[in-house]
Amino acid sequence: MKTWLRIVLAGMALVLFSETALARVFVRGVPSCNEWAAAREKQKREKPTQNPGERTWLLGFLSGLAIGQNKEFWGGTDAKALDNESAYQWVDNYCRANPSKDLDDAGAALFVDRTRNR
């Protein structure tokens, strides 16, 4: 019985967390790419020591995707590990190219890009 339940739950997780499902999930509190860009500009001018809400939101979103899909995203200690600033820069580029998108779109695109061949 336990094996059957595990198989069913694993199948459900695969369906729920497939890449196509990511595009159809409503995410609450998601900043827009415009909000991201404004916060990043402010950060560059003021050099705050704390992590503004948009950056914290992005880190949590990416970590949640990694947990939900059981995929290594950050890279841990391997040579291809992704640091926070590199993730922010990737999202900067995405948002410049897609200003009408939201931060969850940018995060999902980064996640797919980074985990596609892992």
C-alpha positions as CSV (number, residue, x, y, z in Angstrom):
1,M,0.0,0.0,0.0
2,K,2.7,2.4,0.9
3,T,4.5,1.8,-2.4
4,W,1.3,2.4,-4.4
5,L,0.7,5.7,-2.5
6,R,4.3,6.8,-3.2
7,I,3.9,6.1,-6.9
8,V,0.6,8.0,-7.0
9,L,2.0,11.0,-5.1
10,A,5.2,11.0,-7.3
11,G,3.0,11.0,-10.4
12,M,0.9,13.8,-9.1
13,A,4.0,15.9,-8.3
14,L,5.4,15.4,-11.8
15,V,2.1,16.6,-13.3
16,L,1.7,19.5,-10.9
17,F,5.3,20.7,-11.1
18,S,6.0,20.2,-14.8
19,E,7.4,23.1,-16.8
20,T,4.1,23.7,-18.5
21,A,2.3,23.8,-15.2
22,L,4.6,26.6,-14.0
23,A,3.0,29.0,-16.6
24,R,-0.5,28.4,-15.3
25,V,0.1,28.9,-11.6
26,F,-1.2,32.1,-9.9
27,V,1.4,33.5,-7.6
28,R,0.4,36.0,-4.9
29,G,2.5,39.1,-4.1
30,V,4.7,38.8,-7.2
31,P,6.5,42.0,-8.2
32,S,6.6,43.1,-11.8
33,C,9.7,43.4,-13.9
34,N,9.3,47.2,-13.6
35,E,9.3,47.0,-9.8
36,W,12.3,44.7,-10.0
37,A,14.2,47.2,-12.2
38,A,13.3,50.2,-10.0
39,A,14.5,48.4,-6.8
40,R,17.7,47.3,-8.6
41,E,18.4,50.9,-9.6
42,K,17.7,52.2,-6.1
43,Q,20.1,49.5,-4.8
44,K,22.8,50.6,-7.1
45,R,22.4,54.3,-6.0
46,E,22.1,53.7,-2.3
47,K,23.9,50.4,-1.8
48,P,21.7,49.0,1.0
49,T,23.0,46.3,3.2
50,Q,19.7,44.5,3.6
51,N,18.0,42.4,1.0
52,P,15.1,44.4,-0.4
53,G,11.8,42.6,-0.8
54,E,12.1,41.9,-4.5
55,R,15.4,40.1,-4.1
56,T,14.2,38.1,-1.1
57,W,11.1,37.2,-3.0
58,L,13.1,35.9,-6.0
59,L,15.4,33.8,-3.8
60,G,12.5,32.2,-2.0
61,F,10.7,31.6,-5.3
62,L,13.7,29.9,-6.9
63,S,14.4,27.8,-3.8
64,G,10.7,26.8,-3.7
65,L,10.8,25.7,-7.3
66,A,13.9,23.6,-6.5
67,I,12.2,22.0,-3.6
68,G,9.0,21.4,-5.4
69,Q,10.7,19.9,-8.4
70,N,13.4,18.1,-6.5
71,K,16.1,19.6,-8.7
72,E,19.3,21.1,-7.7
73,F,19.2,24.8,-8.7
74,W,21.9,26.7,-6.8
75,G,24.6,24.1,-7.4
76,G,25.8,23.9,-3.8
77,T,29.6,23.7,-3.7
78,D,30.1,22.5,-7.3
79,A,32.1,24.6,-9.8
80,K,28.9,25.7,-11.5
81,A,27.3,27.0,-8.3
82,L,25.1,30.1,-8.9
83,D,25.5,33.0,-6.4
84,N,22.7,35.4,-5.6
85,E,24.2,38.3,-7.6
86,S,24.5,36.2,-10.7
87,A,20.9,35.2,-10.4
88,Y,20.0,38.9,-10.0
89,Q,21.9,39.9,-13.1
90,W,20.2,37.1,-15.1
91,V,16.8,38.5,-14.0
92,D,18.0,42.1,-14.8
93,N,18.6,41.0,-18.4
94,Y,15.3,39.1,-18.6
95,C,13.3,42.0,-17.2
96,R,15.1,44.5,-19.6
97,A,14.0,42.3,-22.5
98,N,10.5,41.6,-21.1
99,P,9.4,44.7,-19.2
100,S,5.7,43.7,-19.2
101,K,6.4,40.4,-17.4
102,D,6.4,39.6,-13.7
103,L,9.2,38.4,-11.5
104,D,7.7,34.9,-11.4
105,D,8.1,34.7,-15.2
106,A,11.7,35.7,-14.9
107,G,12.3,33.3,-12.0
108,A,10.7,30.4,-13.9
109,A,12.7,31.2,-17.0
110,L,15.9,31.2,-15.0
111,F,15.0,28.0,-13.3
112,V,14.2,26.2,-16.6
113,D,17.4,27.6,-18.2
114,R,19.6,26.5,-15.3
115,T,18.0,23.0,-14.7
116,R,17.2,22.0,-18.3
117,N,20.3,19.8,-18.7
118,R,20.8,18.7,-15.1
